[in-house]
Amino acid sequence: MSAGDIAARFHHAWPTISRHLKVLESSGLIIHEKKGRARIYRVNKQKLERVNEWLSWFDRKPARK
């Protein structure tokens, strides 16, 4: 999805969207490739799966003593 397509889904100013995309990219959760002047972003599914595994830890019920 292009940066413009992503931005169109939210009610924030472009600089805010751009900053968030940079944070997500620096964490490895998204990857971009350039096609002409556009940047096309996609989710890094391997990284997202690791996050999902980590978050599932919070769903586990603690063992009773």
N, C-alpha and C positions, 0 to 999 in steps of 0.2 A: 504494500500500500504506500502511496506517495505521502510525503510529509503534509502536503496540502489536503489530501483525503483524510488523514488522521486529524488534522487541525479542524476540519469542517465538522467533525463529530462532537467537538467540545465548544463551550462558550467561554473561551479564554483568549487573551491576546496572543499573537504569534510568538513573541519572545518567551512567553510562559511555556507554550507547546515545545518550542525549540529547546529550552532548558531541560524540560522533562525527557525529551527524546535523547539528549546528550547523557543524562544520568542513566537512563535505561541502557543506552549503548555502552557506556563505560562499565556498567555492571555485567555486561555480556548477555543481558536478557533480550536485546534486539540486535539485529545486524542490518547494515545498509549496503546497498550497491548503487553506484551511479549509472543512470541511463540518460545520456545527454546531460541536460542541466538539472534533471530531477534526481532525487535520492529516493530509492525504493526500500522501505523498511520491511523486515519480516521478523517474526518471533524466533528466537533460538530455542527450539523445543527441548533440547537436551538440558539447557540451564533451567528452563521453566519446570521441567520434571523434577529437578533437584529441589527447587523451591517448593513444589507441591509436596514432595516427600517430607521436607522439613516442616511445612505447615501441618501435615497430617499428625505430627507428633502432638499438637495441641488438642486434637480430637480424642486422643487416647485417654481413657479414664485411669486415674492413679490406682495402683493396687492397694487393696485394703489390708490393714494389719490385723 
